[in-house]
């Protein structure tokens, strides 16, 4: 089984418009599929690949090239780490916001509803907050908010109340405990989809994913050279909305700001009006690509 099959691989590389002497950043190294192909197109250029996952760090050791540098960090620290490497500007930035297939396939990581395992879900194993902590300590209101907003769960309020009731009876220690605790409000026949939404909500909360994404996008716009490309693959509407708004308006909410002459004040221009989605062939070969949306933006000239 492949460690992780990169989604929309050729489309991403094409979108980056790689120059052999350019400087690029892959902010989500994962299994290294995208990074490997970017490195193969560089001659005197450089690729910096970010990931906070120790499994990704092991995979990165397989890329033996002077053009490649692995950076063990969350992409929300993009500027800080580029500064450490004395990089001021880059030609392109790639972000694949999916959870690596490998992370889903390792039961101990607690990302998948398919396995019994701990309620963990930390992308960074050194982080303190786990999914178990969220389920044990968050108030009913807090749980209602994360299930409703991050999971887009229809019965979020009922689910939150049930979690609070069940944990008062006995601790929710494992994935199995959790599934059993919420079985009475899990829709029959739609268990998998429902649990996927609930797990997504917990994962986003544990890893502060949306805030981290906002911070990365803002920094990406700052470090890109004029004409440089930002290429982002998202997998659910929450992420895609943030990416789409930031490209269109230079902000995540509200309308685009304009200067005194009515010109839009925003750092990026969309290269593709509609997101690029996987081909029929890719969907057949890799079912996890089914919800992927690729957006491409270019840094405006100052």
N, C-alpha and C positions, 0 to 999 in steps of 0.2 A: 504493500500500500504506500502510495506517495505520501511524503511528510505533509506537504501542503501544495495543492495545485493552484498556481496563480490565476486569478480571474482577469479576463479581458487583457491578457498579456500583450499581444501585438498591438492592440488599440492604444494601450498605455504608452508603449515605447514610441509609437508613431506620434502620439499627442505631445510627447516631450520634445520632439524634434531635436534629437541629441546631436551635439557637435563633439567631434573627437577630442577637442581641447577644453570642453565645458566643465563646469562644476555643478554637480547634481546632488539632491538629497532624497533618499527614500525614507520617509519618516515612520514607515511601518514595515520593517524588514521581514517579520514573520518567518516563513520557510525559505526566504531568499530567492524565490523565483524571479521576481521583477528585478531585484538587485543584480543577479547573475547576468541577466541579459543587458542591463544598462552598462555594467562593467565591460562586457564583451565589445561594446561599441566605442569605448574610450581609448584614446592613445596617450595623450599627455594630460588628459582631464582627470577628474577626481569624483568619487562617489562617497558620500557620508550616509550611512544607514543607521537609523535609530530603532531601538527596541529595548524594552525594559525586562523582557522575558528571558530567563536563563536558558530555556530550550533554544530560543532564537540565537542566543550568544554561541551556543554549541554549533548550530547550523552555519553561522557566519565564519567559523574556522575553516570551512570547506572552500571558501573563496580566497584563493591565493593569488592576489594581484596587487601590485604597488598602487593601483588606482583606487583601491577599496579601503575604507576605514569604517569599522563598526563602532557605534556609539551606544553604550548601554544607558539609555535615558528615556524618559517619557517625552513624546514629541511636543508637549507643552513647554519644554525647556529648549526649544529649537535654537533661539538666538544665543542663549547663554553658552551652549556647547559649540556652536559655530564660532563664536568669539574665542573660545579656548583654542580652537584650531586656526585662529587668525583668518577666518573666512568672513568677509564683509558682504559679499553679494554672490548669488548663485544663478545659474541659467535655467534650472528647473527643479520642481519639487513634486514628488509623487506621494500620495497617501491612499492606502487601501484599508478602509475602516472595518473590514470584516475581522471576526475572531478567526485565528488560524485553525484550519481543520484539525491540526495536531492537538490544539488545546481542547477541542471538542471530544477528541478521541481518547484522551487520558482521563480516566475516571476520577483520579485524585484531585484534579483541578476543579471539579464540581461545576463545569460549565454546561454539561449536557444532561438533559432529562432522561437519557437512555440508560444511564448507569446508576448503580448505588454508589454513594461516595459522600464525602464531606460537603457541607454547604460553604464552599470557599469563594470561588469566582474572582480571585485577585489576579490581575494581569502582572502586577509586581508582587512577587512572593514576600517582599519585605514590608509591604504596606500593612497597616494595622487592621483596617476595617474588612470584615468578611461578610458574606451573605448571611451567615448564622447570626452575626452581631446585629445586622439590620432587622432580621426577623425576631430576635429576642428583645431588642431594646427600643425600637422605634415606636412612637405612639400610633394610635389608630389613624389619626389625621395624617401623619407623615407617611404611613404605609399606603393610605388611600391616594395620596398625591403621587407617590412614585409608581404605583400600579396603574393609576389612571393616565398620568402624563407619559411616563417612560415605556410602559407596556401597552398603552392604549387598550387596557383590559376593560371590557364593557361593565362587568359587575365589580368594579374596583372597591367600592365602598363595602359591599357584602364580604368580599375577600379579606379586606383589612380587618373587619370586625371578627371574622372567623379566626384569623391568625392570632389575634389578641386573646380570644376566648380559649383557643386550643393550647397556646403556650402557658396559660395560667394552670391548665390541667397537668400538662407534662412537657418537658423541654423538647424543642424541635432541633434535633442534633444532626440529622442526615437528610439527604435528598429523599430517601424513602419515607422518613418521618414527615417531611414537609408535604409530599404528594398525598400521603394518607390524611394528614391534618386538613388539607383543603379539598379532599375528594368530594365533599357534599356540595361544593359550589363550582366544581369543574364540569363543564357541559359534556354530556354523554355523546360519544361519537365525534367529538371535536377536541378530545383530550390533548393530542399532540400540539395542535396549533395554540391552544389556550396556555399550556405549560410553557411553550416557547416564548409567548408574550410575557408571562410572569417572570420567567428566568431572565429575559432580556431586561426587564425593569430592574431586577436586582443587580444584574451585571453593570448596567449603566450607573446605578447609584454607588455601588462598591468602588468603581473605578473613576467616578466623577467624569464620565466620558464626554458629555456634551460641553461642559465648561472647558475641559482640556482641548476639545476640538475647536472651540471659539478662539482660545488663546493661540493655538497653533496656526489657524487661518490668518489671524491678525499679524502674527510674526512672519508668516510666509510672504504676505504682501509687502512687508517691509524689506525682507532680504532678497527678494527677486530683483534681478536687473530689469530695466525697461526692455520689453519684448520677451522676458523670461516666462516660462509656462508653469502653471499650477494645474495638476492633474489629480482628481479625487474620485475614488470609487466609494459610494455609500450603499448601505444595504437596507436601511429602513427610513421611513418618511421623516423622522425627527432629524437625523443627520443630514439627509438630502435637503431638507428645508433650510437648515443653517448654511450649508454650502451654496445653495442656489441664491439665497438672500444676500450672502456676503459678496458673491460674484456680481450680482445685479446692482447692489446698492452700497457696498462697502460697509455694511452693518447688518446685524442679525434681525432687528425688528424696526418697524417704522419705515418712513420713506427716505429715498436718497437725498442727501443734502446738495444744495447748488450754490455756486458763487454769485457774486453781484451781477455777472453777465448771463446767468442762467445755465452755466455749464455744470454738469454733474461732477461732484467731488467724490470720486471713488478710485481706488487704486487699480482695479482690474476690469477687463472687458471679457465677456463670454466669447469663446471661440465657437462653441456649438450651442445653438439655441435650445435644442432638445437633448436630453441626456442620451448617451450611447448605451445600448443594452446588449447582452450577449446574443450571439447567433444561435439559430436552432441547433447547430452542431455542438456548440459549447454547452448548451443546456443539456443535451443528451449525455455528454462526456462528464459534466460536472454539475450535479444538481444544486450544489451550494451557490452556484452563480445566478440562480434564477431571479433573485431580487436586486441584483447589482445594477447601479446606475453610475455612469462615468460622465463627469463634467470637466470641461477644460476651460481655463481662463488664461489670459495673457496680461502681463503687467503693462500698464499704460506708460508712455513716455512722460517724463516729468514736464 
